[in-house]
Amino acid sequence: MDAEALARRLEEIPRVRLVHEPTPLELLPRLSAAIGRPVYLKRDDAIGPAMGGNKARKLEYLLADALRRGHRRVVTYGGPQSNHARITAAAARRLGLEPHLFYFAPRPPRLTGNLLLNDLLEAHMHFLPFGGTSRPRSIAWTDFLVRLLAWLRVGPHYFIPVGGRSVLGGLGYVRAAMELHQQAQAEGLGSAWVVVAVGTGGTLAGLWAGLTLLQSPLRLLGIDVGALWKNFPKTIARLAEQICARLGEPHRFPITEVPLIERTYVGPGYGVPSPQGNEALRRLARTEGILLDPIYTAKAFAGMLDRIENGQLGEREPVIFLHTGGLPALFAFEG
Ligand SMILES: Cc1ncc(COP(=O)(O)O)c(C=O)c1O
C-alpha cells in the first residue's frame, strides 16, 4: 500500500488536531561523528500540547471519539510521573473536556514535574493509595479496575486506556510511520533503524503496523523501559493486527517477530532512572544540547548506543531515534 492510499484510509477516521506536524527529523552531527554513523532524532517531543510527547498523536483519535460519543469527562491513569496523563489533561482542556487522572499511589506532599503541570491544568487527580505493584500486571485487568473505580468516583466518562494504548490510539502512530517513512525517503536514509522507547507498547504497535502496511525499508526496534506487563510481546503483536484490521488491511504479526528488547535496559525498574540512562542523557545534552527524559527516552537512548557500540544494530545504516518527549519528569528528579 502506498502512502497516499494509507493517508486516504486514515482520513476516513475522525481525528481532532492537537499536534504540530510533521515533527522535524534532525541529524545529530557531533554524536554521529563520535559514533561513526549518522544518528537522527525524530522530534515528537516538539509536538505539543503542554510540552508535548508521543501521547499527543494518539489523543487526536481518542478524543475525537470521545467528542463523537458526546462525553464531557475523560478518564485515564498512569504512574505518578505519567506524561500520558499530563498530555491527556492538556488536550482535554483544549477541547473543553474535564480531565480525571487516576494514580495507584498516595498523593505526594509536593507536586513536581508532570503532577505540577496537571495541577496548573486543573485536572482532577485521584490518588489511590493501593494497587501499586512492581510485579508485571495484565494491561486488560488494570484498565478494567480503573474503569470500575472511575464509574464510582466520576460517573459517566470516556475511558482512555493506560498510555492511550488502543486501536484508535495506535492510528496516531500509523500516521507518524507515514510521516517518518516520507521524511526518511526524502533524506535518502534507505533501511535506517528506527529506535523507540516502549512503555505500554502502543507507539511500537502503531509504528510497526504503519511501516509494514507501507512496506517501508525502515527497520524498527523498541526498547522496553518498564518490564511492566505480562505477555508483553503477544499484546503488541495482537494490537498491531487490530490496527491493520481497523484500516481494512488485515495482516498477521507473529509474536516471534515483535521488534522489542525486553528488560535489558530497564535498570532498577519502571519510573526509576538508571545509571546507564542518566549517562546517555548527559551525553546527548553535552554533545548536542538536547535533553531526554530520565524514565523513557534516556533508557532507550542508552539501549540504542549500547547496541550500536556492540555491533547489534546493523553496521553502517543510519539510526533514527524517536524522541517521544517526557521532559517534565526531569523536574521530578532533582539531584
Ligand atoms: C516520554 C515517553 N516515551 C515513551 C513512552 C512509551 O510509549 P508507549 O506507552 O506507547 O509504549 C511514553 C509513555 O508510556 C512516554 O511518556
The ligand as a MOL file (V3000), in Angstrom:
LIG
                    3D

  0  0  0     0  0            999 V3000
M  V30 BEGIN CTAB
M  V30 COUNTS 16 16 0 0 0
M  V30 BEGIN ATOM
M  V30 1 C 8.1320 10.0650 27.0530 0
M  V30 2 C 7.5510 8.7410 26.7220 0
M  V30 3 N 8.2140 7.9600 25.8490 0
M  V30 4 C 7.7500 6.7450 25.5090 0
M  V30 5 C 6.5840 6.2430 26.0640 0
M  V30 6 C 6.1460 4.8680 25.6670 0
M  V30 7 O 5.0490 4.8850 24.8010 0
M  V30 8 P 4.0670 3.6500 24.7630 0
M  V30 9 O 3.3060 3.6400 26.0500 0
M  V30 10 O 3.1890 3.9110 23.6070 0
M  V30 11 O 4.8840 2.4200 24.6340 0
M  V30 12 C 5.8580 7.0320 26.9790 0
M  V30 13 C 4.6310 6.5540 27.6300 0
M  V30 14 O 4.4640 5.4870 28.1110 0
M  V30 15 C 6.3570 8.3090 27.3120 0
M  V30 16 O 5.7100 9.1080 28.1750 0
M  V30 END ATOM
M  V30 BEGIN BOND
M  V30 1 1 1 2
M  V30 2 1 2 3
M  V30 3 2 2 15
M  V30 4 2 3 4
M  V30 5 1 4 5
M  V30 6 1 5 6
M  V30 7 2 5 12
M  V30 8 1 6 7
M  V30 9 1 7 8
M  V30 10 2 8 9
M  V30 11 1 8 10
M  V30 12 1 8 11
M  V30 13 1 12 13
M  V30 14 1 12 15
M  V30 15 2 13 14
M  V30 16 1 15 16
M  V30 END BOND
M  V30 END CTAB
M  END
